[in-house]
Amino acid sequence: MFQSLSLPFLGGNMKTETKQRIEQIRHGNVPEGYKKTKAGILPADWDVHMLGDCLSRVERPVEIKPNELYTQIGIRSHGKGLFYKEPVTGAVLGNKSVFWIEPDCFIVNIVFAWEQAIGKTTQSEVGMIGSHRFPMYRPVNDRVDVDYLISYFLTKRGTDILEAASPGGAGRNKTLGQDRFLKSKIILPPIEEQRKIAAILTTQDKVIELKEKRLVEKQRQKKYLMQQLLTGKKRLPGFSGQWEIKGFNQVFTFGATNTFSRECMCEDSTGVKNIHYGDILVRYGEVLKLSEQEIPSLLSDIGAKITTFVDDGDVVIADTAEDLTAGKVVEVQETHGKKVAAGLHTMLCKPIKGCFAPGWLGYYMNSETYHKQLVPYIAGVKVMSISKGNIVKTHILVPPIEEQTAIVKVFSTTDHEIDLLQRDIEQEKQKKKALMQLLLTGIVRVKT
């Protein structure tokens, strides 16, 4: 990862220097300008500090008035920041122990500190309140930058500190011991370097956030298009006339499925492929192209027992889920001679030939319009499911083949754009991870 990372803000020759430095440190050699410490090899001007010498507890209790409105904050895990709860009256709060939020502080949820439930307070939270389980700390004598500190606690060294200070079992038993926390030791660069590092990481966060917003907007556009184009409310240029409505049994016959669990599957690229209901629910989109996506195979001795296979254009439905997502569909395409089976908790539906364009059923049967037909028939308590006897009561909209093809092309293009954005976001997240590994360890220095 380090070798391929581009760090233009560090200078042109820094990539080669960085590689050499990484190799030196890995072999236990001390590069020029570095020192060997109990915490490892560090830059010469970085020091180990006790957190209690860098942070001071801040608390201002709230005198609750029954008729006043109060907005409480919450703290997301994994360093995802703060959120605001709906305002409540003092009467609702009762005798709850709460404190006024002070700006520019490091704040932690002591119940979920081990899960990195940490954040920074700002002027935006002034006037809000926080639980007594959310202690706030302000930097002492400019020794630590809060943004740097948050990034540090998201590294392996930082999470180790939070976990070590949170003994006990899972969940609410793993409460942060504040004395132990403040006695923990942390590695700090000079304050100006801390701020530069924090600024670089914040900039990268903004890049990720911007691209994630673009992804959400693109997904919203797709949902809108599905509501319009897959119902006939909006027609593409050049198309008119009525769509046919056909009953499920008019266009599908059922094929045999298997009941093999995950233990009977492997990631082998050969053998009989198997479409498991769990993968339909979380991994696959509307159309599964086997030329583009690898799927698990059945173990060879088990695959030999399969006699019914999925063909191009077949639909595989997940008939079971933990919620109303039961009934999610995947249309299979581009099998190219591969043997594919429909697995546990699925229905294999084989459409009549010549009625549907490739991709139409995948998009239409995952639309809100079609899923609304399923909802009255999805039953269960802990696990929700739909039966063949009920799914045959639904109907399918069938536009002319040419119009189906044109609509599928719109969604295929949108899906391609979404896929590119998702890959781009993942690359930016990997870049952020690499930046943290380089900058927060001192392997790469920033100019101050």
Helices and strands as residue ranges (DSSP letters): G 8-10, H 14-26, E 34-37, E 40-43, E 47-50, H 51-54, E 55-58, E 69-70, E 73-75, E 82-84, E 88-89, H 90-93, E 98-100, E 106-108, G 113-115, E 118-120, G 123-125, E 129-131, E 136-139, H 146-153, H 156-164, G 171-173, H 178-182, E 185-188, H 191-229, E 244-247, H 248-251, E 252-255, G 262-264, E 265-266, E 273-275, H 277-282, E 287-289, E 297-298, H 300-303, E 315-318, E 320-321, E 329-333, E 340-342, E 346-351, H 360-365, H 368-374, G 375-377, E 384-385, H 388-391, E 395-398, H 401-439
